Amino acid sequence: MLLEVKTHVYNIPERLKEIDPNLRVFFNTDTQQYEVWGRDLYGEYELGSFSYLDQRVIRDIRYGYWLANNTGRPWKEFLRQLRRRKDAADEEEVKYWRDLDYALQDDFRWFGRTLYPGWSR
């Protein structure tokens, strides 16, 4: 379900309208991500989804619009960068859970055992 974000602490929806008056920000409750949507003659389209809503969104959307105005491949590089950033965040999360699992296995391996030879309770 998409919920429109009309106000925000950092005024992100208003600042996006300075770039393009047709831009709108939604919060997707299924993915727990913010989505920026635009509108043109063909209808509405999603520019990108973000796990955060701050200055980085403004920077990325401005960069995408700059690419659209100055190159022949408007959103390919922008979407590639977003995908790369999302993949890096996913890898960090997987590494965190893997390290936590390893630490817990290591803790439980010694649980209830005597750690010093010759010493008992």
N, C-alpha and C positions, 0 to 999 in steps of 0.2 A: 504494500500500500504506500502510495506517495503522499506525503504531507508537505504543503508548500511552506517554505521558510520566508516570511515577509520581513521580520525584524531579527537582528542579531547583534550581539555585543560589539562586534567590530564593523557593523554596517556593511557586511559583505553583499547582501542582495542589492542595496542601493548603489554600492560602488561598481557592481557588475553592470547595472543599468547605465552607468556612465560610458562603459565600453560599447555596449549594444543594448538599446532599450527593450529588445525582445528576449533578453536572457532572464531566466527564472531559476530559483534554487529550490530543490525539493529534498526531503529526508525520506529515504527508502527504509521502511520499518522491517522489511524482510532481510535486507543485506546489512542494515545498520550503517549505511553510507549516505553521504550527501551527493546529490546529482545536480549538475548544471544542465539545463535544457534551453535550447534556442528555438526560434521559429523563423521559417522563411516561406517562400511561395508554395513549397511542396508539403508543408506541415511542420510538426514539431520533431525535433531530433535531440538526442543526448550528446552533449559535448564531452562529458567525462564524469566519473564518480570518484569521490574523495572520502577518506576516512576522517578528514579534518575540514574545518571551515574557517580559514584564516587568510593571511596575506599570500600564502603559497597558491591558493586557488586563483586569486587575482593575477598573480604573476604568470601562472600556467595558461590561463585564458587569454591574457594579453599576448603571450608568446604564440599561442595558437592563431590568434587573429593576425599577428604580424606575419606568420608563415602563410596564412591564407591570402594576404594582400601582396606578398613579395615573391612567392614561389608558385610553381604550377601544381604542387602536391600539398594542398592546404593542411590537411589534418594528419597525414601519415606519420610525420616525425613527432608531432605532438602526442598522438596516441601511442606511438612506440615508446616515448619517454614515460608516459603514464604507466604503461604495461611493465616497463623495466623497473620503475620505482615500486610498483605493487609487488612484483616478483621478489625484489630485494627485501621488502617488508615481510613477505611470506616466508622467505628463507630464514630471516632473523627469528621469526616466531617458531619455526620448526627447530632451529638450533637451540633456542631457549628451552623448549619442551624436551628435546633430546638430552641436553645437559642436566635438566632437572631429573629426568628418569634415571640417568646414569648415577647421579648423586644419591638418589633414594635407594637404588639397588646396592650401591656401595655401603650406605648406612645400614641397610637391612642385612647385608652379608655378615656384618660384625655384631649384629644385635644379639645379646644374650651369650656371647662367647667371651672367654678370657682373652684379653688383649696382650697381657704380659706373661711370658712363659714362667711357670713356677709359682705364679700368684693365683690364688683362688679366693673366693668370697668366704 
